[in-house]
């Protein structure tokens, strides 16, 4: 798990929170190595591909009714087994 979102709605009559996850440096969808569980509010990364080792700029936006909240952060994927 990379991060857990602690956003909660206080009024049960309000709509559910929905999330959008993007690469904030390009505005494009995140690489396929990322997965997000909206029910658990967790973003995870998994890869065995050394070419995916880089810094990713991530933006998670939560939407509820007319309100939005953004969180931006870096995810650094490293190659722990570099070639000799």
Secondary structure as UniProt FT lines:
FT   STRAND          3..4
FT   TURN            12..13
FT   STRAND          18..23
FT   TURN            24..26
FT   TURN            32..33
FT   STRAND          34..37
FT   TURN            38..41
FT   STRAND          42..45
FT   HELIX           50..52
FT   STRAND          55..64
FT   TURN            65..66
FT   STRAND          67..76
//
